[in-house]
């Protein structure tokens, strides 16, 4: 993956003054609740994550808002995955945004530190609009459609996938509807981005809560009320406020227990080597045509992260030379 530079000293200084992006895991427990807690949750400071996403994809404000919320949601859902498992969100809609495809993947690096990597793209970029948005409500650009959640579990014979019709065009509400309708689990999300007067990303963050088996309805309602009473998460994290302070504000009297903090980032498995192998293993006719007609260099672009890899004519000729006469296409 190629990380695009931000090329904005003001934004770079702002990000440097903020706490490092992280996913904090926690539980909420009542005195008479089930062992392990009544609810589990995750809180995400994701400003640098969304800023990197925006730089790589070259997005405007509306595009950053819609894809940024999807990245925040994928990271929060990725925090529930184990090992190298991953979860994908796919939104297909009738509105001008058309939708998105994003993925959150759990990883453990060489030092044993757990992290969640996120990647993904908009189905329409730029989003065709006639007048500038009047608010940060994405629903007018979404309309009717479907939300599909797919989990890829290492060692499982096939992925688990579920889909629901959109109920509002607001991702947090539609995800809550998905969990209740498809997985019969009470879940709530809060996703927020904020921008400064110049259109720069100022802050981004998210939080999710999920009821565990045996949770009391009254306790779950109190936790949801705490979530709904929170300030907007974009301005909160854009003001360099901490995740722990946010949790204390919402759930201080609900048996809050904070656990590990996971690293989170914008990352993709693509590489020049991978794209080169794809080109080299393509049909001889395609390679011959590329060498003969160009355009040179051949440029391949990854949908998930917008990294572009160039292959000059001489390298294509070398690929043909290395291909043995009996190599299958």
N, C-alpha and C positions, 0 to 999 in steps of 0.2 A: 504494500500500500504506500502511496505517496501522500504525505500530509502537506496540504497547501498552506503557505504562509498567510497570516492574518492581514498583513500589510496595512495595519491601522495602529499607530503608536498609542492613541487614546484608549482603544480597546485593550491593547496589550497591557498597558499600565493598570487599567481597571481589573483585568483578570488576575494580575499579579498581586493586587491588594485583597483579593477574595480568598477565603479558605479553599483548600484543595478539594476538588470534586470527590465525593465519596457516597457510598450507600450504607446507611446505618440500619441494622436489624434490631427489632425490639418485640416485646410481647406486652400485653395488658392482661392483668389477672385480678379476679375478684376473690375474696376470702373463701368462698364456697364453690369456686369454679373448678374446672377440670385440671388435672395435673398437666403442667406445661403451658397453662394460660388459657384465657378465653379467646383472645385474638392474637394474631401475629401481624407484623407490619414491617414496612421499610420506608425510610425517608431518604430522599435523594437531593443532594446539591449537585446540579448538573450544568452549571453555566458554561464551563470550559468545554464540556461535551457538545453542547448545542452550538457554541461558537466555532468549534472545529468542523462540525457537520456543515454549518452554513458556509464556511470558507471553501471547503472542498467542492460542494455542490454549486456554489455561486448563487445563493438564494436571495430573493427579496424578502420583505417583511412578512407578507402573507404566507409565502412558501415556508419561511423559517418557522412561523407559528404552527402551521399544520404538521410539518415533518418533525419539528422540535418536540411537540407534544407526543408524537408517536415514539420518538427516541426515548423520552423520559419514561413512557409507559413500558417500553420493551426492556429498559434497564431495571425498572421495579419488578417486573415479572421475571426477568432473568435472575434476580436475587433469590428466587425460590427454587432455582434449578441446581443440580449437583453435578460434580465431575465435569465432563465436557458436554453436558446436555444443553439444548438450546430451545428457544421458543420464538415463533414468528407471528407477526400480526400482519394481516392483509385486509385492507379496506378497499372495496370497490363501490363506487357511488355514481349517481347520475348527474351530480353537480359538476361545475367546471373544474374542480380539483381532481376529479376522476378517482383519487385514492392514493394509497401508498403501500409499500411493502417494506417491513423492517424486521430485524432479528436481534434478539438478545442472547448472548452465549456465556455460560459459566465457564471459567477457566481457573487453573492454578498455575502460577508461574514457577520458574526454577527455584525461587526462594521459598516456595510453599505458600505464597500470599494469594488469597482468593480474589478474583476480580470478575467483573461483568463487562464484556465488550459488546458494542452496539454498532450496527450498520444498517443501511437501507436507503430507499429512494422514493421520490414522488412519481406517480404515474403520469403527471402532467406538469411540466416545468418549462417556462413560467405558466402560472395559472391564468387563463384568459379572463380578464375582468374589464368592464367598461368604465367603472368609476372606482376611485380608491376606497378601501374598506372604511366604514365609519366606526367600527369597534373591533375588539379582539375576539369576537364570537365567530368561529369558523363555520358554523352550521349553514349559513346561506350559500356557502361554496361546496358543501357536501351533499345535501339533499338526501334522497332515498338511496338505500344501498345495503350492502352486507358486510359484516365484520367476521373474519375467519381467524381463529387462533389454532396454531399447530405446534405441538410439542414433539421434539425429536429426542428420544431417550436412548442413551448409549446401550446397545445390547438388545433393545426391543425389536421385534420382528418388523414392526411398521410404526410410523408416527401416529399420534393421537390428534385428531382434528375435529373442531366443532365450529359451527357458524350460526350467526343470528342476524336478523334484519335490524338495521339501525333504528333506534327509537328517538334520537334527537339530533344526530350529526355532531355531537360534542363527545369527544373520545372518552373522557372520564365516565360519563353517564352510560355510554354504549358498552364500555368494558364491564361496568357493574351489572348491566343487563345481561351480558354474555355469561358471566360467572353464575348468576342466579338461574338463568334459563337453561344453560348447557351443562353446568357442573353442580347445580343446586347448592351453591355456596354463597353466603352473604359477603360481599366484597365492596369496598368503596375506594375510589381514587380521587386525588386532587392533583391537577397538572397546571403549572403556571409559567408563563414567560413574560418578561417586561422589556421595553425598549426605551432608549433615551430620546431626546427631541431630534437628534440627528438620524435616528433609525438604527443605531447600534444596539446590539443585544446588551441588556443591563443585568438581567438575572434569569435563572431558569431552575426549576426544581419540581419535585413531585413527592407524593406520599400515598401509600396504600395501606388499607386495613382489611384483614380477612378473618372471619369468625372460624374458630376451631371446633371440632366435634364436642358437644356438651356445653357450649357457651350459653349462658343465660340471656334471654331476649332483652331483659331490662338493662343488663350490663352492656350488651351490644348497642342498644339505643343510646346509652350515655356516651359510649365511645364515638359513635357516629355524630352525635351532637358536638363533641369536642372537635372532631375533624371539620365539621361545617362552620364552626366558630373561628377557625384559623384565619389570619390575614392572608392576602394574596401571596402565593409562594414566589413568584417572579421578583417582585420588589423586596421581599424578605431576604432572599439570597443575594440579590443585587446590592443590598445594603451591608453585605458582609456579616450578616447575623448567622448564628450557628444552628445546626440541625438539632442539637440537644436542647437548646433553648426553645426551639419550636415545639419539640415533643413535651417539654415541661409545661409549656403554655397550654397545650391542648389536653394533656392526659396526666397531669401531676397527681390527681387523686384517684387514678384508676390502676394502681399497681404496676406502674411503668417500670420495666426492666430492659435496659439497653444491652445489647450483645456486641458481636463483632462488627467492624466497619470494613466494607469491601471497596477495593479500588474499582473505578468505572471509567470507561473511555470509549472514544470513537476508533474502532479498529476493524480491519478487513483482512481476510486471508489471501486476497489477490496478490499477484506478483508478476514481474516481467517474465520470469521463468515459466510460470503457469500459462500465460498468454502465448509465449513463444512455443511451448509444447503443443498448444492447441493449433496454432498456425502450422507448425511443422508436421502435425499428424492429419492435417486436412487433405482433401483430395489432390492428387497431382495436377488435375486440370485447374483448380483454384490457385495453387501455388504458381503454376506456369503463367496464368493470367495476370496475377499480381506482379510478377517479375517483368512481364512484357508490357503491361499497360499502366501499372501503378494504381493510384497515386503513391508517390514515395515522399517521405516514409509512410508505411502503413501504420495507422494509429488505431490501437484498440483501447476501449474505455470500459471500465468496470461500472456497471449500473449502481452497485451498492455504495461505492465511495467516490465515484467520479475520477479515480486515478486513471491517467492516460499513459500508455506505454507505446513508444515508437520503435519501428523496425525498418531500418534502411534497406534499400534494394540489395546491397551486397550480402546482408544477413539472410535475406530470402533466398538468394542464389546458393548460399552455403547450406541452407535447409534442403534444397533440392539435391545438392551434391551428396549430402549425407544419407539421403533416402536410398535404400537398396532396391534393386529392380523388383523384388517380390514383396515389398512392404504394402500391406493392405491400406486402403483409404479409410 
